[in-house]
Amino acid sequence: MENFPSDSIAFQKAFATDEQCAKTLAKIRWPKGFLCPNCAHDDGQELSTRRLIQCRLCRRQTSVTAGTIFNKTHLPQQAAQQDRYGSRP
């Protein structure tokens, strides 16, 4: 998987906090920057009250985990990513 940490040290740096988890997942999901899944507009803003990105054109709200295996998980991102990393072949 492109942009995914290749070893445990890189993984721990990329996913050390929930904030870093979100940033790393965003880079993996949108390597060229945010792209709205609804209208394909390339400009979004992070909402301060929730962990969502809102498209500036259609106003759809999405998260970095939407449409992934982590969709609707209620685990802290660190725990979810550790589970994912531990299950890599």
VEXVOVO-98612 format. One line per 3 residues: number of its first residue (from 1); for each residue x, y, z of C-alpha. Coordinates in steps of 0.5 Angstrom, whole numbers. Layout:
N
NUM = X/Y/Z; ... $
***
This chain:
89
1 = 0/0/0; 3/7/-2; 5/11/3 $
4 = 4/6/9; 9/6/14; 14/0/12 $
7 = 17/-2/19; 15/-1/26; 19/5/28 $
10 = 16/9/22; 9/6/24; 10/8/31 $
13 = 12/15/29; 6/16/24; 1/13/29 $
16 = 4/16/35; -3/20/37; -10/20/34 $
19 = -8/27/31; -2/24/27; -7/18/26 $
22 = -12/22/22; -6/26/18; -3/20/16 $
25 = -9/16/14; -11/23/10; -5/23/6 $
28 = -6/15/5; -13/16/3; -12/23/-1 $
31 = -4/23/-3; -6/29/-8; -10/33/-2 $
34 = -17/32/0; -22/30/-6; -30/30/-4 $
37 = -33/23/-5; -39/27/-7; -37/32/-12 $
40 = -30/31/-13; -28/38/-11; -21/39/-8 $
43 = -23/44/-3; -25/42/4; -24/45/11 $
46 = -23/41/18; -29/42/22; -27/44/29 $
49 = -33/41/33; -32/34/30; -27/30/26 $
52 = -30/31/19; -28/35/13; -33/39/10 $
55 = -33/40/2; -33/47/1; -37/46/-5 $
58 = -43/41/-4; -42/42/4; -42/34/5 $
61 = -38/32/11; -33/26/11; -28/23/15 $
64 = -21/20/14; -24/13/16; -31/13/11 $
67 = -31/8/6; -25/4/9; -24/-2/14 $
70 = -24/3/20; -31/6/18; -36/7/24 $
73 = -31/4/29; -31/7/36; -24/5/38 $
76 = -18/10/38; -15/11/32; -8/9/35 $
79 = -11/2/37; -15/1/30; -8/2/27 $
82 = -4/-2/31; -9/-8/30; -9/-6/22 $
85 = -1/-6/23; -1/-13/27; -5/-16/22 $
88 = -1/-15/16; 2/-21/12 $
***
